[in-house]
Amino acid sequence: MVRRVLPGGLRVQLALAIALVTLLAVGATFLVLYSGTSSRLRAQIDAQLHTQEAEWRLFTAHRNLRSSARLERAARQFIAAQRYHAEALIIAVQVAGGHTVSNNGELVAREARDEGHRETTGLLNSPNGLATVPVEEAGPMRVLALPIQSGRQQVGTLRVANPLTPLQQAQASLRRTFIVVAIVAVVVAIAAGIALAGLIAAPLRRVARVAAAVEAGDLSLRSGPIGARGEVGVLSEAFDRMLDRLEGAFKRQRDFVSDASHELRTPLSVLRAQVELLDRESEKARRHEATLTLLRRLDELDRLVGDMLTLASAEAGQLIEPRTIDLGEFFEDLRRDLPLFGDRDFQFEGTRGTLKGDPDRLTQVLRNLVRNAVAHTDSGDRIWVTAGPRDRQLEIEISDSGPGIPPNQLEHVFERFYRLDRDRSRDRGGSGLGLAIARAIVEAHGGSIRAESAPGHGATFRIELPGYSP
């Protein structure tokens, strides 16, 4: 049972998949850029703080900082020499046992008041080295703390701080930008995905419609050639080939049933009549004669069923079992059997070599053709059977001196149950399947068979078989 395909199901799935991939790609790009930008800006801030540290060391390299007054004086001179805006950079020199000198006295005073009851690390109690600390009303800051030594004594602490607000603003701007980019990218991806999925799914929808029609019993539809390449194109072509074989199989089945019902009806009716006559016959001699007639009819019926099964095997591709044939022995057996077909003047010419084929089936072909020639000739007429190589193939000809085949019937002689018009007026004992079987066997070997005739000059059946070796 073929399930109904929901409209747009495949397109929606493909569009959502493309949108998801796009969103993942944008997200991965955002993470990489966000992390890289944050690290780069933080590195720039740290570099500025270390620059201030280096300037302080250079400024105080030859100064005497042992007293608190001298350290405070040096700190004020250093801060006065700076040209940085207070919001951009904060310098604070904590003098041991003295005041804190800073370029942002208000912020330092507020931090000093809160330091006593602050539970977390702040600007004035940050550890030595680099640290990020929260500062009230200023937000997080990056602080570099450096102890100030005079000899072996620590006389104070230099703290250089830079607010992280620009970094946060840059990060926020980057987030907003990527949110907008992500929304636009997803919308474009969905639109492009729907369009692309429509192109991809169009041939598949066509195949699905054909499959639904096949389920309903219509085997005539095909998906046809499509513009798509790759797996979709291969699928469509394979599906059409499968339908061709399926339609052919159903046609052969119908033909077989039709042929069987048509051809078996007459002999079965005859058999029934013979049985009824036999049942009413009291004379022993006539009962015996009727029994012999009944047996002949049964033999004819058996041959007919065998011929139909042979054609069915040919259509199923199970007709032949090839092996290497010794043509010398093969044709010698045929030559010995020719007189058994009837009182005719047989002219035979075989050949030697080997052939790749099924000897039993090829013998059946030649016997059918010889039997056909005998059926269309009279006693004493000549029949030629010749074989020889031609263009690296084996060519076999069976010719007779009979009345020949009319031109308008020449192309029909290999059809099932076909008989020449003149045969309909007299019974020659054939089922009309011999030539059809011959063609099926020859084609199963990869060869060809054709009939040639001129009215009044006999008929010739020519077979060409590959696989010949001299």
C-alpha positions as CSV (number, residue, x, y, z in Angstrom):
1,M,0.0,0.0,0.0
2,V,1.4,3.4,-1.0
3,R,1.0,6.0,1.6
4,R,-0.4,9.4,0.6
5,V,2.4,12.0,0.5
6,L,1.5,15.1,2.4
7,P,1.7,18.3,0.3
8,G,5.0,20.0,0.8
9,G,6.2,17.5,3.3
10,L,9.6,16.9,1.7
11,R,10.0,20.6,0.9
12,V,9.3,21.6,4.5
13,Q,11.7,19.1,5.8
14,L,14.5,20.1,3.4
15,A,13.8,23.8,4.1
16,L,13.9,23.3,7.9
17,A,17.1,21.2,7.5
18,I,18.8,24.0,5.5
19,A,17.6,26.6,8.0
20,L,19.0,24.5,10.9
21,V,22.3,24.2,9.2
22,T,22.4,27.9,8.5
23,L,21.5,28.7,12.1
24,L,24.2,26.4,13.3
25,A,26.8,27.9,11.0
26,V,25.8,31.5,12.1
27,G,25.9,30.4,15.7
28,A,29.4,28.8,15.3
29,T,30.6,31.9,13.5
30,F,29.2,34.1,16.3
31,L,30.9,32.0,19.0
32,V,34.3,32.2,17.2
33,L,34.0,36.0,16.6
34,Y,32.6,36.7,20.0
35,S,35.4,34.8,21.7
36,G,38.1,36.3,19.5
37,T,36.8,39.9,19.8
38,S,36.5,39.6,23.6
39,S,40.0,38.1,23.9
40,R,41.5,40.7,21.6
41,L,39.9,43.7,23.4
42,R,40.8,42.3,26.8
43,A,44.4,41.8,25.6
44,Q,44.4,45.5,24.5
45,I,43.2,46.6,27.9
46,D,45.8,44.5,29.7
47,A,48.5,45.9,27.4
48,Q,47.4,49.5,28.4
49,L,47.7,48.6,32.0
50,H,51.1,47.1,31.6
51,T,52.2,50.3,29.7
52,Q,51.1,52.4,32.7
53,E,53.1,50.1,34.9
54,A,56.2,50.5,32.8
55,E,55.7,54.3,32.8
56,W,55.4,54.3,36.6
57,R,58.6,52.3,36.9
58,L,60.4,54.6,34.6
59,F,59.1,57.7,36.3
60,T,60.1,56.5,39.8
61,A,63.3,54.7,38.8
62,H,65.7,57.4,40.4
63,R,63.4,58.8,43.1
64,N,63.6,58.4,46.8
65,L,60.2,57.0,47.9
66,R,61.0,56.0,51.5
67,S,58.8,58.5,53.1
68,S,55.0,58.8,52.7
69,A,55.3,62.5,51.7
70,R,57.7,61.7,48.9
71,L,55.6,58.9,47.6
72,E,52.5,61.1,47.6
73,R,54.4,63.9,45.9
74,A,55.7,61.5,43.2
75,A,52.2,60.0,42.7
76,R,50.6,63.4,42.2
77,Q,53.4,64.4,39.8
78,F,52.9,61.1,37.8
79,I,49.2,61.6,37.7
80,A,49.5,65.2,36.6
81,A,51.7,64.2,33.8
82,Q,49.1,61.8,32.4
83,R,46.8,63.0,29.7
84,Y,44.2,60.2,29.9
85,H,40.6,61.0,30.6
86,A,39.5,59.8,34.1
87,E,36.8,57.5,32.6
88,A,39.3,55.8,30.4
89,L,42.0,55.0,33.0
90,I,42.1,55.1,36.8
91,I,45.4,55.5,38.6
92,A,45.5,55.0,42.3
93,V,48.6,55.0,44.5
94,Q,47.9,53.7,48.0
95,V,50.6,55.1,50.4
96,A,51.3,52.9,53.4
97,G,50.2,54.8,56.5
98,G,49.0,57.7,54.4
99,H,46.4,58.8,51.8
100,T,45.5,57.3,48.5
101,V,46.4,59.5,45.5
102,S,44.2,59.0,42.4
103,N,43.1,60.8,39.3
104,N,39.5,59.9,40.3
105,G,39.3,60.9,43.9
106,E,35.5,60.6,44.1
107,L,35.5,57.0,43.0
108,V,38.5,56.1,45.3
109,A,36.8,57.8,48.3
110,R,33.6,55.9,47.7
111,E,35.6,52.6,47.4
112,A,37.5,53.5,50.6
113,R,34.2,54.0,52.5
114,D,32.8,50.7,51.3
115,E,36.0,48.7,51.8
116,G,35.4,48.1,55.5
117,H,32.1,46.3,55.0
118,R,32.5,45.0,51.4
119,E,32.4,41.2,51.2
120,T,33.8,41.0,47.7
121,T,37.1,42.2,46.2
122,G,37.0,45.8,45.1
123,L,39.3,48.3,43.4
124,L,41.4,49.1,46.5
125,N,41.8,45.5,47.8
126,S,42.4,43.7,44.5
127,P,45.2,41.1,44.6
128,N,48.6,41.8,43.1
129,G,48.7,41.2,39.4
130,L,45.8,41.4,36.9
131,A,42.3,40.9,38.2
132,T,38.7,41.8,37.2
133,V,36.8,43.4,40.0
134,P,33.3,45.0,40.3
135,V,33.2,48.7,41.1
136,E,30.1,50.4,42.2
137,E,28.5,52.7,39.6
138,A,31.5,52.0,37.3
139,G,30.8,48.4,36.5
140,P,33.5,45.7,36.2
141,M,37.1,46.9,35.9
142,R,40.3,45.3,34.9
143,V,42.9,46.1,37.6
144,L,46.6,45.7,37.7
145,A,48.0,45.9,41.2
146,L,51.8,46.4,41.8
147,P,53.5,46.8,45.2
148,I,55.8,49.8,45.4
149,Q,59.2,48.9,47.0
150,S,61.8,51.1,48.5
151,G,64.7,48.9,49.3
152,R,63.2,45.9,51.0
153,Q,60.3,47.8,52.4
154,Q,56.8,48.1,50.7
155,V,55.9,51.7,50.9
156,G,52.7,51.5,48.9
157,T,50.7,50.0,46.1
158,L,50.1,51.1,42.6
159,R,46.8,50.2,41.1
160,V,45.9,51.0,37.4
161,A,42.4,50.2,36.4
162,N,40.5,50.3,33.1
163,P,36.7,49.9,32.9
164,L,35.4,47.0,30.9
165,T,32.4,49.0,29.7
166,P,33.8,49.4,26.2
167,L,34.3,45.7,26.0
168,Q,30.8,45.0,27.2
169,Q,29.4,47.5,24.7
170,A,31.4,45.9,21.9
171,Q,30.1,42.5,22.9
172,A,26.5,43.7,23.1
173,S,26.8,45.3,19.7
174,L,28.2,42.1,18.3
175,R,25.4,40.1,19.8
176,R,22.8,42.5,18.4
177,T,24.4,42.4,15.0
178,F,24.5,38.6,14.9
179,I,20.9,38.3,16.1
180,V,19.9,40.4,13.1
181,V,22.2,38.5,10.8
182,A,20.9,35.2,12.1
183,I,17.2,36.2,11.6
184,V,17.9,37.4,8.1
185,A,20.0,34.3,7.2
186,V,17.4,31.9,8.5
187,V,14.6,33.7,6.6
188,V,16.7,33.6,3.4
189,A,17.7,30.0,4.0
190,I,14.1,29.0,4.5
191,A,13.0,30.7,1.3
192,A,16.0,29.4,-0.7
193,G,15.5,25.9,0.9
194,I,11.8,25.8,-0.1
195,A,12.7,26.8,-3.7
196,L,15.6,24.3,-3.8
197,A,13.6,21.6,-2.2
198,G,10.8,22.2,-4.7
199,L,13.2,21.6,-7.5
200,I,14.6,18.5,-5.9
201,A,11.3,17.1,-4.8
202,A,9.5,17.7,-8.2
203,P,10.8,14.5,-9.8
204,L,10.2,12.5,-6.6
205,R,6.6,13.8,-6.5
206,R,6.2,12.7,-10.1
207,V,7.5,9.2,-9.2
208,A,5.2,9.1,-6.2
209,R,2.2,9.9,-8.4
210,V,3.1,7.2,-10.8
211,A,3.5,4.8,-7.9
212,A,0.1,5.7,-6.7
213,A,-1.3,5.1,-10.2
214,V,0.4,1.7,-10.3
215,E,-1.1,0.8,-7.0
216,A,-4.5,1.6,-8.5
217,G,-3.8,-0.8,-11.4
218,D,-2.6,1.6,-14.1
219,L,0.8,0.3,-15.4
220,S,0.9,2.6,-18.5
221,L,2.2,5.7,-16.7
222,R,5.9,6.5,-16.5
223,S,7.8,9.2,-14.7
224,G,9.7,10.0,-17.9
225,P,13.0,11.7,-18.4
226,I,13.8,14.3,-15.8
227,G,16.3,17.1,-15.7
228,A,17.7,16.0,-12.3
229,R,21.0,14.1,-12.3
230,G,22.6,11.9,-9.8
231,E,20.6,9.7,-7.5
232,V,17.2,11.2,-8.4
233,G,17.7,10.7,-12.1
234,V,19.0,7.1,-11.5
235,L,15.9,6.4,-9.3
236,S,13.5,7.7,-12.0
237,E,15.1,5.7,-14.7
238,A,15.3,2.5,-12.6
239,F,11.6,3.0,-11.6
240,D,10.6,3.3,-15.2
241,R,12.6,0.2,-16.2
242,M,11.0,-1.7,-13.3
243,L,7.5,-0.6,-14.6
244,D,8.4,-1.7,-18.1
245,R,9.4,-5.2,-16.8
246,L,6.3,-5.3,-14.6
247,E,4.0,-4.3,-17.4
248,G,5.7,-6.8,-19.7
249,A,5.3,-9.5,-17.0
250,F,1.6,-8.8,-16.6
251,K,1.1,-8.7,-20.3
252,R,2.9,-12.1,-20.7
253,Q,0.7,-13.4,-17.9
254,R,-2.4,-12.2,-19.6
255,D,-1.2,-13.6,-22.9
256,F,-0.4,-16.9,-21.4
257,V,-3.8,-17.2,-19.7
258,S,-5.5,-16.1,-22.9
259,D,-3.5,-18.5,-25.1
260,A,-4.0,-21.3,-22.7
261,S,-7.8,-20.8,-22.4
262,H,-8.1,-20.5,-26.2
263,E,-5.8,-23.3,-27.3
264,L,-6.7,-25.8,-24.6
265,R,-10.5,-25.3,-25.0
266,T,-10.6,-27.2,-28.4
267,P,-8.5,-30.2,-27.4
268,L,-10.3,-30.5,-24.1
269,S,-13.7,-30.4,-26.0
270,V,-12.4,-33.1,-28.3
271,L,-11.2,-35.2,-25.4
272,R,-14.6,-34.9,-23.7
273,A,-16.4,-35.9,-26.9
274,Q,-14.0,-38.9,-27.3
275,V,-14.6,-40.0,-23.7
276,E,-18.3,-39.8,-24.2
277,L,-18.1,-41.8,-27.4
278,L,-15.8,-44.3,-25.7
279,D,-18.3,-44.7,-22.9
280,R,-21.1,-45.5,-25.3
281,E,-19.1,-47.8,-27.6
282,S,-19.8,-51.5,-26.9
283,E,-17.7,-53.0,-29.8
284,K,-14.3,-53.9,-28.6
285,A,-12.5,-53.0,-31.9
286,R,-14.0,-49.5,-31.9
287,R,-13.3,-49.0,-28.2
288,H,-9.7,-49.8,-28.9
289,E,-9.6,-47.4,-31.9
290,A,-11.2,-44.7,-29.8
291,T,-8.7,-45.3,-27.0
292,L,-5.8,-44.8,-29.5
293,T,-7.4,-41.6,-30.7
294,L,-7.8,-40.4,-27.1
295,L,-4.2,-41.2,-26.4
296,R,-3.1,-39.2,-29.5
297,R,-5.1,-36.3,-28.4
298,L,-3.6,-36.5,-24.9
299,D,-0.1,-36.5,-26.5
300,E,-1.0,-33.4,-28.5
301,L,-2.3,-31.7,-25.4
302,D,0.9,-32.6,-23.5
303,R,3.0,-31.2,-26.3
304,L,1.0,-28.0,-26.3
305,V,1.3,-27.6,-22.5
306,G,5.1,-28.3,-22.8
307,D,5.5,-25.7,-25.5
308,M,3.6,-23.1,-23.5
309,L,5.7,-23.8,-20.5
310,T,8.8,-23.5,-22.6
311,L,7.8,-20.0,-23.7
312,A,7.0,-19.1,-20.1
313,S,10.5,-20.2,-19.1
314,A,12.0,-18.1,-21.9
315,E,10.1,-15.0,-20.7
316,A,11.3,-15.6,-17.1
317,G,14.9,-15.8,-18.4
318,Q,15.3,-19.5,-17.2
319,L,15.3,-21.2,-20.6
320,I,18.9,-22.3,-21.3
321,E,21.9,-23.7,-19.5
322,P,24.9,-22.9,-21.7
323,R,28.0,-25.1,-21.9
324,T,30.6,-25.9,-24.6
325,I,29.1,-27.9,-27.5
326,D,31.3,-30.0,-29.8
327,L,29.7,-29.1,-33.2
328,G,31.0,-32.2,-34.9
329,E,29.1,-34.6,-32.6
330,F,26.1,-32.2,-32.5
331,F,25.5,-32.1,-36.2
332,E,26.3,-35.8,-36.7
333,D,23.5,-36.6,-34.3
334,L,21.2,-34.3,-36.3
335,R,22.2,-35.9,-39.6
336,R,21.4,-39.4,-38.3
337,D,17.9,-38.2,-37.1
338,L,16.8,-36.4,-40.3
339,P,15.3,-39.5,-42.1
340,L,13.1,-40.0,-39.0
341,F,11.2,-36.7,-39.8
342,G,9.7,-38.0,-43.0
343,D,10.2,-39.2,-46.6
344,R,12.1,-36.2,-47.8
345,D,15.3,-35.7,-49.8
346,F,17.5,-34.2,-47.0
347,Q,20.7,-32.4,-48.1
348,F,23.0,-31.9,-45.0
349,E,26.2,-30.0,-44.6
350,G,27.6,-29.5,-41.0
351,T,30.7,-27.9,-39.6
352,R,33.2,-28.5,-36.9
353,G,34.3,-26.4,-33.9
354,T,32.8,-25.5,-30.6
355,L,29.8,-23.3,-29.6
356,K,28.8,-21.9,-26.2
357,G,25.1,-22.8,-25.8
358,D,22.5,-25.3,-24.6
359,P,22.7,-28.4,-26.9
360,D,19.3,-29.7,-25.9
361,R,17.5,-26.4,-26.6
362,L,19.4,-25.9,-29.9
363,T,18.5,-29.4,-30.9
364,Q,14.8,-28.5,-30.1
365,V,15.2,-25.4,-32.4
366,L,16.5,-27.4,-35.4
367,R,14.0,-30.2,-34.9
368,N,11.2,-27.6,-34.9
369,L,12.5,-26.0,-38.1
370,V,13.0,-29.3,-39.8
371,R,9.6,-30.5,-38.7
372,N,8.1,-27.2,-40.0
373,A,9.8,-27.8,-43.4
374,V,8.5,-31.3,-43.6
375,A,5.0,-30.1,-42.8
376,H,5.1,-27.7,-45.8
377,T,6.6,-30.1,-48.3
378,D,5.4,-33.3,-49.9
379,S,7.0,-36.7,-50.1
380,G,10.3,-36.6,-52.1
381,D,10.7,-32.9,-51.9
382,R,14.1,-31.6,-51.0
383,I,15.1,-30.0,-47.7
384,W,18.6,-28.4,-47.1
385,V,20.2,-28.2,-43.7
386,T,23.6,-26.3,-43.8
387,A,25.9,-24.9,-41.1
388,G,29.1,-22.9,-41.2
389,P,31.0,-20.0,-39.7
390,R,30.3,-16.4,-40.8
391,D,31.7,-13.2,-39.3
392,R,32.9,-15.2,-36.2
393,Q,29.4,-16.6,-35.7
394,L,27.7,-19.8,-36.5
395,E,25.1,-19.6,-39.2
396,I,22.6,-22.4,-39.7
397,E,20.1,-22.5,-42.6
398,I,17.1,-24.8,-43.1
399,S,15.6,-24.4,-46.5
400,D,12.8,-26.3,-48.3
401,S,11.4,-26.5,-51.8
402,G,7.8,-26.0,-50.7
403,P,5.3,-23.4,-51.7
404,G,7.0,-20.7,-49.6
405,I,5.5,-18.0,-47.4
406,P,3.4,-15.1,-48.7
407,P,5.2,-11.7,-48.3
408,N,2.3,-10.3,-46.2
409,Q,2.6,-13.1,-43.7
410,L,6.4,-13.4,-43.5
411,E,6.8,-11.1,-40.5
412,H,4.1,-13.0,-38.5
413,V,5.4,-16.5,-38.7
414,F,7.3,-16.3,-35.4
415,E,4.2,-15.1,-33.5
416,R,2.4,-17.5,-31.1
417,F,-0.3,-19.7,-32.5
418,Y,0.1,-18.1,-35.9
419,R,-0.5,-20.3,-38.9
420,L,-0.4,-19.5,-42.6
421,D,-3.7,-19.0,-44.3
422,R,-3.4,-22.2,-46.3
423,D,-2.8,-24.2,-43.1
424,R,-6.2,-23.3,-41.7
425,S,-7.9,-25.5,-44.4
426,R,-6.0,-28.6,-43.4
427,D,-4.6,-29.8,-40.1
428,R,-0.9,-30.3,-40.1
429,G,-0.8,-31.4,-36.5
430,G,1.1,-28.4,-35.1
431,S,0.2,-26.1,-32.2
432,G,1.5,-22.9,-33.8
433,L,4.2,-22.5,-31.2
434,G,7.2,-24.2,-32.8
435,L,8.6,-21.1,-34.5
436,A,7.8,-18.9,-31.5
437,I,9.8,-21.4,-29.3
438,A,12.7,-21.4,-31.8
439,R,12.9,-17.6,-31.8
440,A,12.8,-17.6,-27.9
441,I,15.6,-20.1,-27.7
442,V,17.8,-18.4,-30.3
443,E,17.4,-15.0,-28.7
444,A,18.1,-16.5,-25.2
445,H,21.5,-17.4,-26.7
446,G,22.1,-13.9,-27.9
447,G,21.5,-14.8,-31.5
448,S,18.9,-14.0,-34.2
449,I,16.6,-15.9,-36.5
450,R,14.7,-14.7,-39.6
451,A,12.7,-16.1,-42.4
452,E,13.2,-15.5,-46.1
453,S,10.9,-16.7,-48.8
454,A,9.7,-16.1,-52.4
455,P,6.2,-17.5,-53.1
456,G,6.5,-20.8,-55.0
457,H,10.3,-21.1,-54.3
458,G,10.3,-22.5,-50.8
459,A,11.3,-20.9,-47.5
460,T,14.6,-20.4,-45.7
461,F,15.1,-20.0,-41.9
462,R,18.5,-18.5,-41.1
463,I,20.0,-18.6,-37.6
464,E,23.0,-16.7,-36.4
465,L,24.6,-17.7,-33.0
466,P,27.5,-16.0,-31.2
467,G,30.1,-17.9,-29.2
468,Y,31.5,-20.0,-32.1
469,S,35.1,-21.1,-32.2
470,P,36.6,-23.0,-35.1
